[in-house]
């Protein structure tokens, strides 16, 4: 059988199933990329939300810290006024009480700020994780598409080659036979 005869057989060997296999492979690859892009977009959106939540956490903590400081200032003022009305000198124990109250109020304000930072840090970690997921989703989609294309190509090659098999007696016993068969479709000796 000559190379021309094999080409004629190969041309007539493509069937509807082969075309459907190619189309299905293309759709699978496109679906993998599309799905990965959607996952990536969702992860990026979640990262933006987490970043915004970090900002909100800091802003809320700053507002609460300011309220705490204002309330402490008013309480200290009321305590001084009460001591003054009662005729108590601001020295010794009364002064120690005012100083202790001021220290506790400052500690409360700094605790509020710290809790806001801890919350923001958690949201920033979540944002970082989501950005990583977005990148991984895209890479995974392209790998899935590539895998689908390779698998589809292998299936198509298998289908076509099973229809193009010609008995080996036409070509000789084996590729490396010693009889000098030269009528192989690919033309080598």
C-alpha positions in Angstrom: 0.0 0.0 0.0 1.4 3.3 -1.0 1.5 6.6 1.0 -1.2 8.0 -1.3 -3.5 5.1 -0.6 -3.1 5.6 3.2 -3.9 9.3 2.8 -7.1 8.5 0.9 -8.1 6.0 3.6 -7.2 8.6 6.3 -9.3 11.3 4.7 -12.3 9.1 4.6 -11.7 7.7 8.1 -12.7 11.0 9.9 -16.2 10.4 11.1 -18.9 12.4 13.0 -17.7 10.8 16.3 -14.2 12.2 15.7 -15.6 15.7 15.1 -17.7 15.4 18.2 -14.7 14.2 20.2 -12.7 17.3 19.0 -15.6 19.6 19.8 -16.1 18.0 23.2 -12.4 18.3 24.0 -12.5 22.0 23.1 -15.6 22.6 25.2 -14.0 20.8 28.2 -10.9 22.9 27.9 -12.9 26.1 27.5 -15.0 25.1 30.5 -11.9 24.5 32.7 -10.5 27.9 31.8 -13.9 29.6 32.3 -14.5 27.9 35.7 -11.0 28.8 36.8 -11.5 32.4 35.8 -14.8 32.6 37.8 -13.1 31.1 40.9 -10.3 33.5 40.5 -12.6 36.5 40.2 -14.5 35.3 43.3 -11.3 34.9 45.3 -10.1 38.4 44.2 -13.5 39.9 45.3 -13.2 38.1 48.6 -9.7 39.5 49.0 -11.1 43.0 48.4 -13.8 42.4 51.0 -11.3 41.2 53.6 -9.0 44.2 52.9 -12.0 46.5 53.4 -12.9 44.6 56.7 -9.4 45.2 57.9 -9.8 49.0 57.3 -13.2 48.9 59.1 -11.7 47.0 62.0 -9.0 49.7 62.4 -11.5 52.5 62.0 -13.9 51.0 64.6 -11.1 50.5 67.0 -9.9 54.1 66.6 -13.4 55.4 67.2 -13.9 53.2 70.3 -10.4 54.2 71.6 -11.4 57.9 71.2 -14.7 57.3 73.1 -12.8 55.5 75.8 -10.3 58.4 76.2 -13.1 61.0 76.2 -15.1 59.0 78.8 -11.9 58.6 81.0 -11.2 62.3 80.7 -14.8 63.1 81.8 -14.6 60.6 84.7 -11.2 62.1 85.9 -12.7 65.6 85.7 -15.8 64.5 87.7 -13.5 62.8 90.3 -11.4 65.9 90.7 -14.5 68.1 91.0 -15.9 65.7 93.7 -12.7 65.8 95.6 -12.6 69.6 95.4 -16.3 69.9 96.5 -15.5 67.6 99.5 -12.5 69.7 100.4 -10.0 66.9 99.8 -6.5 67.9 98.8 -5.2 66.3 95.6 -2.2 64.7 97.3 -1.5 61.3 98.9 -4.2 58.7 98.5 -6.7 60.8 96.4 -3.9 61.6 93.9 -2.9 58.0 93.8 -6.5 57.0 93.0 -6.6 59.6 90.2 -3.3 58.4 88.8 -4.4 54.7 89.0 -7.7 55.6 87.2 -5.7 57.4 84.5 -3.4 54.4 84.0 -6.3 52.0 83.8 -8.1 54.2 81.3 -5.0 54.4 79.1 -4.6 50.6 79.3 -8.3 50.2 78.3 -7.7 52.6 75.3 -4.6 50.7 74.2 -6.4 47.3 74.5 -9.2 48.6 72.2 -6.5 49.6 69.7 -4.8 46.3 70.0 -8.0 44.3 69.4 -8.7 46.4 66.3 -5.2 45.6 65.0 -5.6 41.9 65.7 -8.9 41.9 63.8 -7.3 43.8 60.9 -4.4 41.4 60.9 -6.8 38.5 60.6 -8.6 40.1 57.7 -5.3 40.9 55.9 -4.3 37.2 56.2 -7.6 36.2 54.7 -7.1 38.7 51.9 -3.6 37.3 51.2 -5.0 33.8 51.2 -7.7 34.7 48.7 -5.2 36.4 46.4 -3.2 33.2 46.5 -6.4 31.2 45.7 -7.1 33.5 42.7 -3.7 32.8 41.3 -3.9 29.1 41.9 -7.4 28.9 40.3 -6.1 30.4 37.0 -3.1 28.0 36.9 -5.3 25.1 37.7 -7.7 26.1 34.9 -5.0 26.2 32.4 -3.6 22.8 33.6 -7.1 21.4 33.3 -7.5 22.8 29.8 -4.2 21.4 28.7 -5.0 18.0 30.2 -8.3 17.9 28.4 -6.7 18.8 25.1 -4.0 16.2 25.5 -6.5 13.5 26.6 -8.8 14.4 23.7 -5.9 14.3 21.2 -4.8 10.9 22.5 -8.4 9.5 22.2 -8.7 10.9 18.6 -5.3 9.4 17.7 -6.4 6.1 19.1 -9.7 6.2 17.1 -8.0 7.1 13.9 -5.1 4.7 14.1 -7.5 1.8 14.9 -9.3 2.5 11.6 -6.1 2.9 9.6 -4.5 -0.4 10.7 -3.2 -2.3 7.7 -2.1 -6.0 8.1 1.6 -6.1 8.8 2.1 -8.7 6.0 1.7 -5.8 3.5 4.7 -4.1 5.1 6.8 -7.0 6.1 7.1 -8.8 9.4 8.4 -5.9 11.4 9.9 -2.5 11.0 13.4 -3.9 11.2 12.9 -6.9 9.0 15.8 -8.1 6.8 13.7 -8.6 3.6 14.1 -4.9 2.5 10.4 -4.1 2.4 10.1 -0.6 0.9 6.3 -0.1 0.4 5.6 1.3 3.9 3.4 4.4 3.9 6.1 6.5 5.5 8.6 5.4 2.9 11.6 4.3 4.9 13.4 1.0 4.4 
